[in-house]
């Protein structure tokens, strides 16, 4: 499991940005395509909104990687 801490002063991170920042995709465009194809689970449920806001306590499952948002 990977952990991602939201920066000080920020409340959330968008899903597409998270995948790119963690180098789980090669580009933002690839992230958008893979999210749209239904390859991401948010808290155990399918998530297809590219700009979905992620908050501390959320868990993402993507391509065999689980990410906990802190």
C-alpha positions as CSV (number, residue, x, y, z in Angstrom):
1,X,0.0,0.0,0.0
2,X,1.2,3.5,-0.9
3,X,0.3,6.5,1.2
4,X,-0.2,10.0,-0.2
5,X,-0.3,13.0,2.1
6,X,-2.2,16.1,0.9
7,X,0.0,19.2,1.0
8,X,-0.3,21.5,4.0
9,X,-3.0,24.1,3.4
10,X,-4.8,22.0,0.8
11,X,-8.1,20.1,1.5
12,X,-8.1,17.6,-1.4
13,X,-6.3,16.4,-4.5
14,X,-8.1,15.5,-7.8
15,X,-7.9,11.9,-8.9
16,X,-6.3,12.5,-12.2
17,X,-3.5,14.5,-10.5
18,X,-2.9,11.9,-7.9
19,X,-2.3,9.2,-10.5
20,X,0.1,11.4,-12.4
21,X,2.0,12.6,-9.2
22,X,2.5,9.0,-8.1
23,X,3.9,8.1,-11.6
24,X,1.2,5.4,-11.9
25,X,0.5,6.7,-15.5
26,X,2.8,8.4,-18.0
27,X,0.6,11.4,-18.6
28,X,-2.5,13.2,-17.5
29,X,-4.1,12.1,-20.7
30,X,-3.4,8.4,-19.9
31,X,-4.9,9.0,-16.4
32,X,-8.1,10.4,-17.9
33,X,-8.5,7.5,-20.3
34,X,-7.9,4.8,-17.7
35,X,-10.3,6.5,-15.2
36,X,-12.9,6.7,-18.0
37,X,-12.4,3.0,-18.8
38,X,-13.4,2.1,-15.2
39,X,-9.9,1.1,-14.0
40,X,-10.1,3.0,-10.6
41,X,-11.9,2.1,-7.4
42,X,-12.5,4.8,-4.8
43,X,-13.3,3.3,-1.4
44,X,-14.2,0.0,-3.0
45,X,-16.6,1.5,-5.7
46,X,-16.0,2.2,-9.3
47,X,-15.0,5.9,-9.9
48,X,-15.1,7.4,-13.4
49,X,-15.0,11.1,-12.5
50,X,-11.5,12.4,-13.5
51,X,-11.7,15.5,-11.3
52,X,-13.1,13.6,-8.3
53,X,-11.8,15.3,-5.2
54,X,-10.0,13.0,-2.8
55,X,-9.8,13.7,0.9
56,X,-7.9,12.2,3.8
57,X,-9.4,8.8,4.6
58,X,-10.1,7.9,1.0
59,X,-8.6,4.7,-0.5
60,X,-7.8,4.3,-4.2
61,X,-7.3,1.0,-6.0
62,X,-5.6,1.3,-9.4
63,X,-3.6,-1.2,-11.4
64,X,-2.8,-3.5,-8.5
65,X,-1.8,-0.6,-6.2
66,X,-3.7,0.6,-3.2
67,X,-3.3,4.2,-2.2
68,X,-4.4,5.7,1.1
69,X,-5.0,9.4,1.2
70,X,-3.6,11.1,4.4
